[in-house]
Amino acid sequence: MKLAFDRGTIRIQGDVRVPNSTWDERSRSYRAMALYYRDILDFLKRSGFDFDDEVLDLLPCPELHSSAVLRDYQNQALDAWTANDSRGIIVLPTGSGKTLVGIKAIAQLNTPTLVVAPTLDLVAQWRSRLKKEFKTEVGVLGGGEWEIKALTVSTYDSAYIHADKLGNRFGLIIFDEVHHLPAAGYRNIAEMFASPFRMGLTATFEREDGLHEELNRLVGGKVFEKRVKELTGTHLSPVRLEKIAVELTEKEKAEYETNQKIFSDYLARINLVIRGPADFQKLVMRSGRDPGARRALLARNRARDIAYNSISKMKKLSEILERHNDGRIFIFTEHNKLVYRISRQFLIPAITYRTTGKERSETLDRFRSGVYRAVVTSKVLDEGIDVPDADVGVILSGTGSERAFIQRLGRILRKKEGKQAVLYEIVSSETSEVNTARRRKKPLKQ
């Protein structure tokens, strides 16, 4: 028998059918996704078969040593991953040092490693950190660059495109922000890489669509988790959450109730209860053929717009800015319309998806140095960008996403002597925002 890597698959030449393989008439051999390489090895060894293994063609690798010292919970995370045959997912809050756990795993295995990250910003951060830690050149794949080294960092998009060629060159693959991996297309990365060792890193494991269940097959399942409340006050700054309810003006309230009634009446008429994204998607699909569904969606959007952008919220924000006039403040909103309104009214620099990379870096550098004391943003800073330390966060609007909430909370939790972080949520009372705010804080109560 012989095992060989072939364009993201394992070709098995011989008379034995191994688990997870199917017959390929063209090559007259059994094939399996490269994902199952390690399982195939285990099966053949347990069964006592003689075979030649030509699957891995690992890149030449220098000695990889790390002098970094882990905190107690980071050591626990690495030990749990190691005990699970160096496979699985580690869940740690934003700002708690997930990258360092990955670095120690690389040093521990001393094998060629591919790190996969969702954004070019994260790719650059990983590359810089790895070069500094291991004192060696680090390859990069993405953003127009193609340089393959024993340590290489790639975007998810580039790893997907080149998985058939690179799937047998790395012993360890680390998926940063691993909750992206189960998405259609991206999961093929894990399936087409034969890397026997796999690590996933994230602050938020669950996906609203339930696809996180796929991670057990793709990476190895969750092996360690620490929640925000377990680390605040020790390894993360103590934090105070303050929810502030504000009243709509009479005009805003009347417009809100009118639009919300159009939406709720339509749902009642078609007997649809919105329990999650799947139910809402049904309504969106229906709007393509049903004018009533379209009117209901537009009315819902108008109602949300009123709740998100109420006059009272701006007054309350003004009070918070005055109260923390010596603080470092991040202001988060759901939509860019409110970002620009706040920026104009309070003369606060804004960061949105329209902000160029250069301008964004300059803004964050000035915030870091104290030139700017506040920055207002929509969702662009939720993930994948190295954000300076802040001690005050203000959420003026947002979805019920637990992931977005944890990411935003993490922006103010970096430990600093004497620091007391505070996160304000300003919500419009007697609107759907109240339940939305309750849903997104669920992780802190578990």
Salt bridges, closest charged atoms under 4 A:
ASP6 OD1 - ARG7 NE 3.05
ASP6 OD2 - ARG11 NH1 3.24
ASP6 OD2 - ARG31 NH2 2.83
ASP24 OD1 - ARG26 NE 3.48
ASP24 OD2 - ARG31 NE 2.65
GLU25 OE2 - ARG28 NH1 2.03
GLU54 OE1 - LYS2 NZ 3.95
ASP57 OD2 - ARG169 NE 3.74
GLU63 OE1 - HIS65 NE2 3.86
ASP72 OD1 - HIS235 NE2 3.06
ASP85 OD2 - ARG38 NH2 3.91
ASP121 OD2 - ARG360 NH2 2.75
GLU145 OE1 - ARG127 NH1 3.67
GLU147 OE1 - ARG127 NH2 3.23
GLU147 OE2 - LYS149 NZ 3.89
ASP164 OD1 - LYS165 NZ 3.55
GLU177 OE1 - HIS179 NE2 3.91
GLU191 OE2 - ARG217 NH2 2.80
GLU206 OE2 - LYS222 NZ 3.75
ASP209 OD2 - ARG207 NH2 2.75
GLU213 OE2 - HIS212 NE2 3.89
GLU214 OE1 - ARG217 NH2 2.64
GLU225 OE1 - LYS222 NZ 2.90
GLU225 OE2 - ARG227 NH2 3.53
GLU230 OE1 - LYS226 NZ 3.78
GLU242 OE1 - ARG240 NH2 3.22
ASP265 OD2 - LYS261 NZ 2.72
ASP279 OD1 - LYS282 NZ 3.68
ASP290 OD2 - ARG286 NE 3.34
ASP305 OD2 - LYS337 NZ 3.06
GLU319 OE1 - LYS316 NZ 3.06
GLU334 OE2 - LYS379 NZ 3.18
ASP365 OD1 - ARG368 NH1 2.71
ASP382 OD1 - ARG408 NE 2.96
GLU383 OE1 - HIS179 NE2 2.75
GLU383 OE2 - HIS180 NE2 2.44
ASP386 OD1 - ARG414 NH2 3.68
ASP389 OD1 - LYS419 NZ 2.76
GLU402 OE2 - LYS442 NZ 3.43
GLU425 OE2 - ARG440 NE 2.74
GLU425 OE1 - LYS441 NZ 2.62
GLU430 OE1 - LYS253 NZ 3.71
GLU433 OE2 - LYS313 NZ 2.89
